[in-house]
């Protein structure tokens, strides 16, 4: 894992991130394929737009699409803040 990376469920609202990896849990490996089909692929920009009361689900924008993800699904998506990615490039 990239030392500056976190997971999407722990990201700051309205801050752009870069997807580093999608790592589904062992008990739900199909989530990885499903998330990639939706556009959650390494290199894409993603942003947490809103959290429902209680923190689940999360409203997430990837590319030009907006999705509601369960917190457990968002926890599979490893991200890095775009400023830190740009600074290290």
Secondary structure, 3 states (H helix, E strand, C coil): CCCCCEEHHHCCCCCCEEEEEECCCHHHCHHHHHHHHHCCCCCCEEEEEEECCCCCCEEEEECCEEEEECHHHHCCEEEEEHHHHHHHC
